[in-house]
Amino acid sequence: MRSWCIISSTLAFVSAVIAAPASTGVASAPASTPTVPYASDDPNYPLWNETTETTPEPIRGSLGATIIAQQNVELDRQNTDSLAPPTTDNGEVPNFKWPMSLSHNRLATGGWARQQNVNDMPIATELAGVDMRLEAGAIRELHWHSAGEWAYVLKGDLRVSTVTPEGQVYLGDVSAGDLWFFPAGNPHSIQAKNTTAEGAEFLLIFDSGTFSEDNTFLLTDWMAHIPKEVIAKNFQELPPPANIEQDMVVPNDTPLAYTFPFSQVNATQAPGGTYKVADTRTFPAATTICAAEVTVEVGGMRELHWHPTQPEWTYFITGEARITAFASLSNAQTTDFQAGDVAYIPATYGHYIENTGNTTLKFLEIFKSAIFQDISLNQWLALTPPELVKAHLDLDDETISKLSKVKQEVVGPSKSMQ
């Protein structure tokens, strides 16, 4: 069995919290009579991972029993904390994991598309995603949507274009790690360039949980459902302009750029990894969706935090992870994720994202918002008057002094707690 690191601001802080009396919901000085412990001192490491050769069993310590009937061993290996959940899990939290591998794929000449929306994961009410592949030279035909489209290039090079309601034109090239955004209703095109033989793959995010790739407004579909004489009348021959070149619209006359070279933005180094943010402060055109690209070193984690008003749609690019989502009223659930999986954390749910693999974890945090916002548990406690923190958690001055007044964002591995 693999030994996993327990991550915290300091080991002293964890020990102090475990030993501290629990709150009744009303803090006093000294802290009130215990009801439930602040933190469990049970070992709650992941018990295996997808590369473990032993057969997973729903047993943790003295709890559980073996499976003696049918079992999907490969699936159980990917979902450690579902089959043998930590003792800290409690109550019910709606499912917040969706593997794109379970999405029904739509195959077409030159590529494919698979999606996740509220039908796949009912908790994901605000955002939906599409994983799309185009062969070199292939074109996603001219179309538009009822929702805004934000995109992240996973691999390859693409050329995109759009036309605004004012008749302005934008054309831009994007590569792996770059972004684009098209407002709802704006017609656009996507083409994989011939710079690589394999073409391109990209992630599309829509600012509506009910969005379906099948409901896209396609140019050819529209033309097929209009009487031929109406089409002829609409595109009837018009007198040529006096000067064709002078009257041509020059591309990129929009006031805002609809692509963003996110791959060229330097990431901020954190104690346990890196992060960088794209919102309207750096990508003004993307008014309804923003994102953070995060990497977490082996043994590290995205710190305990929550987002004040918007849910988080997370896509895992590389590595393995686990998340515990705290939904208040003692409801909490821990779930495991692999590359290609989607997580959806509702607004205000407390959570972390821990690297439980042997390689760097990389993922996108995506929000239906113009501005990226989060609240760090570490920073909150550090900026709260020490007397209040003492009254709630019964910590000493030395432990409180080690809390960080600056967001860690990504914390590194600590020593293993034996």
Beta strands, then each sheet from edge to edge (+ up, - down):
strand 1: 59-60
strand 2: 63-64
strand 3: 97-99
strand 4: 106-108
strand 5: 111-116
strand 6: 128-134
strand 7: 139-144
strand 8: 149-155
strand 9: 158-163
strand 10: 169-174
strand 11: 179-182
strand 12: 188-192
strand 13: 200-206
strand 14: 217-218
strand 15: 259-260
strand 16: 268-270
strand 17: 273-278
strand 18: 290-296
strand 19: 301-306
strand 20: 312-318
strand 21: 320-326
strand 22: 332-338
strand 23: 341-345
strand 24: 351-355
strand 25: 361-367
strand 26: 375-376
strand 27: 410-411
sheet 1: 1+ 2-
sheet 2: 3+ 23- 20+ 25- 18+ 17- 16+
sheet 3: 4+ 5- 6+ 13- 8+ 11- 15+
sheet 4: 10+ 9- 12+ 7- 14+
sheet 5: 22+ 21- 24+ 19- 26+
sheet 6: 22+ 21- 24+ 19- 27+
end
